[in-house]
Amino acid sequence: MFFQLKIKNILLILLGAAIFAFGLVHFNMQNNLAEGGFTGITLLLYFLFNIDPSYSNLVLNIPLFLVGWKLLGKKSFLYTVIGTVAVSVFLFIFQRFQIAIPLEGDLFLAALFAGVFAGIGLGIIFRFGGTTGGVDIIARLVFKYKGISMGRTMFAFDATVILVSLLTYLNHKEAMYTLVAVFVGARVIDFMQEGAYAARGAMIISEKRYDQLAAAIMKEMGRGVTMLKGYGSFTKENREVLYCVVGRNEIVNLKRIIHAIDPHAFVSVIVVHDVMGEGFTLDENKRPIDI
């Protein structure tokens, strides 16, 4: 099974684990900030009982691995094991070779960097097929057997851990900055997940020049165009509707082409969160693009 894993994915999961662990040690632990999920539990055990997070992270996740490996699938399970073990290894290393980053007087900056490092690190891990175990596995189990969405389960778990942290070792100020870090981390994870597929979908309705528009978009931008059949409920007329997906940086050029051919065309642009297919994940020969 190991030969089916991509070396590139493994290396990037290790990089993500290193970034995540660095931020956890140098911003969360050095500034008494909590976290959500199992990471928050490891910090709770550290601040209350001085238990090394590099050990508690593994101990907490091993039972979940045994329960949840069928849910993850063999490949995702192996990537998850690699990610979780790597986080523990890097936590062990960074705790013993720390860099002094004096931010005690600026908790906002500490929370901001804690969120950014957590978001970038976890975003890379998720982006290349891994997880860090913990709540992700619990959320999948709850969804499978109880039908409760993963998002709700993860939010409830995170909120509970942060609340317990507030009631034990956090003061109110640190708790509020912890929420800042968690929010920033979540936004950065979204950006890391969606950034590689940053795209816009355009619906274009032109009365008579849809053929010219489609030809110009395909020729000048190299993007495919799908022609849909539409019906105007007000005009009671059949209309051709063009749909195409372009990169985020191409939307200005698309608008320029449309305006030059039909300045009266109706255009609706939407954010596309994920794209698969030629021009995005496949090249012109239908071969996967290595992303």
N, C-alpha and C positions, 0 to 999 in steps of 0.2 A: 504493500500500500504506500510506503514511503516514497517509492519512485514516482508515484502519481502526483506528489506534491511539487509545486513549482519553487525552485530555489529563490527566485525573485520574491515570491510571496513570503517565504520564510524570512528572508533578510529584511524585508520591509516591516513584517510583524515584529521582528526583533528591534528594529529602529523605533517603531511606535511604542513598544514596551519600554524602551530606554527613555524616550521623551516623557512618557506618562510617569514613570518612576522618578525621574529627575524632578519634575514639577511637584510630585507628591512629597518628596523629601525636603526640597528647598523652599517651597512656598506654603504647603499645607502644614507640614510638621514643624517647620521653623517658626511659623506664625500662629500656631494653635488654631488652625482652621479645620473644620470637619469636612466630610464628603458624604455623598449618598451611596447607596448600594453596599456591596460587600467591602468595598474600599473604606467606606465610612465605618463599618464594623471593625476593620483592622485598626483604624485610627482610634476608635473608641477603646479598644483593648490596649492600645499603646499608651494613651494618655492616662487611663485609669489604672492599668496593671503593669505598664512598662513591658508589654509583650511585643517582641519584634514583628513588625508587619510582614516582613519577608517570610516568616514562618507561619503566622496566622493566616496569611493569604492562601497558602497551600493547604493547610489543615482544613480550612473552611470549604475549599473548593473540591477536595478529593471525594467526599460523599456525593456531591452533585454530579461529578463526572460519572460515577458509577450508576447514578439514577438516570442521567440525561443523555448518555452517549447515543442511544438509539434515536432520540429526537434530532440530534445534530447531524447525523449521517457520518460516515467514517472519515471523509476528508475534512469536514468542518470540525469534527471532534478532534482530529489530530492538530489542526491549526489552533483550536482553542487551548489544547494542552500546551502547545508551544508558546502561545501568548501568555497564558497564566504562569507557567514556569519562568518564562523570561521576565515577567514583571517582578516576581519574587527574587530572582537572581539580581536584577538591577537595583531593586530596593536594598538588598543586602550590600551591594557594592557602594551605592551612593550614600548610605548611612555611615559607612566607614571612611569614605573619602569625600566629605562634604566641602562645598564651596560656600564661603561666608557671603550671604546676600542680606545685608542689614536693612530690613524693611519693617522693623517693629513699629516704627512711628507712622507708617503709611499702610494701613490694612487694606485700603482700597486698591492700591497697586499690587499688594500681595495677592488679593482675591482675583484681580484681573489676570495676573500671570498664572495663578493656579488654574483658573478656568481655561486659559489659552493652551497651556501645556497639556492639561488633561484632554481637552478637545482635540488637539492635533494628534496626540499619541493614540487615543482611542479611535479617532477618525481613521488613522492609517491602518490600525489593526482591523477595524471593521471593513475598511475598503478592500483589503486583500484577503478576506475570507475568514478571519479569526475573530475571537471574542476573548474576554478575560474571565469567562465563566460567570459564577455568581448569579446575580438577579436575572440575567438573560435566560439562563436555564430554568430558573424558578418560574419566570413569566411564561415561558413556552409550556411548561407542565400545567400551569393554571389555565392557560388558554385551551389546551387540549382536553382537560378533564372538567373544567368549569365554564368554559366559553367566555371568560373575562379577557378583554383585550390586553395585549402585552404592555401597551402604553400605560394603562390604568394600574396594572400590577406594579410596574417599575416605579411609577410616580408614588404610589402608596408606600412602597418599600423605602424609597428614598426619603420621603417625608417622615416616616417612622424613625429611621436611623438618625436623621438630623434632629428630630424632637428629643430623642433619648440623649443625644449628645448635648443638647441645650440644657436638659435637666441634670446632667452630670458634670461635665467639665467646661462647657462653653458659657461665656457670659453673653448678654443680649447683643452686644456690639459684634462679637465674633460670629454669632449665629447669623446675623444679618449679612455680614460679609461672606459667610459661607454660602448663603443663598445667591449672592452675586456671582461667586465662583461657579456654582452649579449651573446657573443660567447661562453664563458666558460659555462654559464647557459644552452645554447642549447645543448652543448656536454654532459653535466652531465644529462640532461633530457633524451637524447638518451640512455645513459648508464643505467640509472635507468629503462627505458622502456624495453630495450633489455636484460639487465643483467640476469633477472630471466630465460630467455630462451636462454642463451648463448649456442650456438650449432654450429656444423659444419656438412655439408653434404658432403659425399664422393662418387664419381663415380669411380668404380674400373673395369678395363678391364683386364682380364687374359685369355690367350689363351686356357689353358686346366685345370686350377685348380680352377675354379670359385666355384665349389661345395664344395671343401675343404675350400676355403676362407669363404664362406657363413656359413658353419657349425662351423668354428672356431670363427667367430665374434659372432654368436648367443650363442655359448657355453661359451666362455671366457669373453664376455662383456655383455651378456644378452640383446643385441640390435637386433631388427628385421632387416632383409635384404630383399630388393625387387630385383627380377631378371627381367631385361628388355631385350628386343630383340634389338640388334644393327646390323648395317651393315657398314663394313669398305669401304669407297669410294676408298681408295687406294688399299687395298688387294682384294676387291670384295668378301669378305667372311662375313658370318654371325657370329656375336660375341654375347656372353652373357655379359651384363653390370650389375654390382651389384651397388645398391644404398642403402646407409644407413645414418642415422643421429645419431650423437653421441654428448655427452657433450663436451664443449671446452676443459676440462681437460682430456678427454679420447682420444684425437686425436693422442697423442704420442703412446699410447698402440695400437690403431688401425694400425698405420704405422708399429709397431713392428710385429704384427700378419701377415700383408700383406707381409712384407719383409721376414719373416721366411718361408712362404709357397711358395711365388712366387716373388723373388726379381726383376723380369723383368716386373711385372704388371704395367700397366699405371694407375696412381691415380690422380684424380683431386679433390681438397678440396675447398669448397666454404663456405662463412659465411652465416649462416641461421639466419635471423632476428627474426623469430617467429616460434614456433613449437607447434602443438596441437596433442594430441594423446597419446597412451600408452607409458609409460616411461618418459613422460614430463608433460602432464596435466591429464593423466589417469593412474591409477595403473594397475597391471596385471589382476584385476577383472573388468576392464573397469569403475571403479568408479573415480570421479573427485578427483584429488590431491589438497588439500587445500593449495594454494600458495598465 
